[in-house]
Amino acid sequence: MDGQPADYPDEVLRAMKKEHLDWVDDNLENKMSDIKFPELEVVCSRLISSELADSTALHSLPPREKINLNDLGPSSSKKITMGLMQAPLVAEYLQSMVTHVDPDFPPRLIAGFRYEYDRHRSTGIKGDGLFLLMESFATGGSADFERHAAGLAVLAHLFQVCDIFETAS
């Protein structure tokens, strides 16, 4: 396609890209409602980092305010909104881990995310670029829509309830 500008002008390539991104969003949205504890377990278990940052207190801020504060664009905002559809399930899963398996699981999960966030933030990355890196971390770079949806749900939940991404002072 790159060597065929007459066959694939810029507007055709942009339309193809938009069509593909819409397809990805639709598949993620469809899989979001299929998330159950097993998908969350796979994602969360992988995310617990051995190099943990100190866990800090949880700070809740309305998602729209936090999105604006972090200069996140429409694509990141849409993914956070999609992920928040399953925030109650993520909260229930984390509570079940505390009650039945490992009381330190949520703080370690948050610390793993915080470590990854701080690592990228220290290089000056912000906004949508930082969100994409955190999304890739949360999803393990998986192309599997179910796993990606589960990772996005965990990221959105943590985005909403803790200090991953910037909060108002």
N, C-alpha and C positions, 0 to 999 in steps of 0.2 A: 504494500500500500504506500510505503514511503517513497518508492521510486516511481509511483504512478499518479502524479498530481492531477492529471487530466481525468482519470477515472475516479479518484478519491479527493475531491477538493476539500478545503477546510471545513465547510459547512456539513459535508457528508460525514467526515470523521467526527466532528462534534456531535452530530446526531447519533452516530453509532456508539460513541462514548456515553451519551446520555441514556440511550436505550439499555446499554449494559449496566450502568449504575442503577437505573430504575429496576432492572431485573434482579440485581443483587439485593436492593432494598426490599422488594416484594418478597423474595425468598426468605430474607431475615425476618421480616414481619410475620410471615406465615409460620415460621419455626418458633417464633417467640412464644406462642401459646402452647407449644408442645413441650416446653422445658419442664422437667421434673427433677427430683432430688438426684438421680443418677448422673444427669448431665452436669448439675452443679457440683457434685462430688468430684467428677473428673477434672473440671476446670479449677475448682478451688484447691484441690490437692496439689495440682501442678504449680499453682501460684505461690504457695507458701515458700518463701525464699529462705535460704540458709543465712544470707547476709541481710539482717533485719535492721531497719531504722527504728528509732524509738517510737513507740506508739504514743499518740497524743489524744487529748480529749476529743470527743465527737462534736462537730459544729454543724448544725442544720441551717441551711439557707434555702429559700425557695429556688427551685431549679432555674427558672427564668432569670432571676437575679444573678445566680452563680454563672450561668451561661454567658450573660452579658459581661460580668466582671472578668471572666476569663477570655473574652473576645473570641468566642466560638461562633462559627458561621452556621448557615442553615443545615449543612450535611451533618455536622457534629451534633447540633441541636436535635435534629430528627432522630439520630441514633440514641441519644440520651433519652428522649421521649419514648422511643420504642423499648429501650431497656427498662425504663421505669414501669412499664406495664407489668413486669414480673418482680418488681421490688418487694412486694409482700411475700412472695415465694422465697426470694433470697433471704429475707429477714427470718422467715420461718425455718429455712434450712440452717442458717447460722445459729439460731436458737437451739435447734435440735442437736447440733454439734456440741454446743456448750453443755446441754443437759445430759446427753447420752454418750459422748465420745471424748471430747477434749475441751475443757473450759477455756483454754488459751487459744483455741483455733481462730476466733474472730480477730483478736488483737494481732496475732501473727499474720493473718491475711492482710489486715490493714497495713501492718509494718512492711510487708512485702511490696504492696502497692506504693507505699510512701517512699520506700527505697528507690524503686524504679522511677517514680515521679521526680524525686529530688535529683537523681542521676541525670535525667534528661534536662530538667529545669536549670541545673547548674551550668549547662552548656549554652544557655540563652534561648532554648526552644520554648515557644509559647503558643497559645491559641490552638488552631486546628492541627498544626504540625505536632504539638504535644499530645493532643487528643488522639491522633492517629497512632502515635507510638504507644500510648497507654492502651488503646484498643487492641493493637497487635500483641502487646504483652498479655492482656486479659484473655484473648482468644487463642493464644499460642500460635498465631499466624495461620490457624486452621482454615481450610477452605470448606470444611464440613459446616453446613448452615446451622445444624442443631448445636454443635459445639460453639460456633461463633455466636449464636444467639445467647447461649448460656453465659459465655464470657462477657458479652455486652450487658447482660442483665446484672451481673456482679459489678462490673465497672460503673454502670448507671446508679446502682444502689449505693455503692461507696462514694460516688460523686455527690449524691444527695445527702448522705448522713455523716460524712467525715471530712477531714482536711486534705483530701486528695483534690487537687486543683485549689486555686486561691479562694479564700473566703473574705468577707468584709471584716475589717479589723475591729 
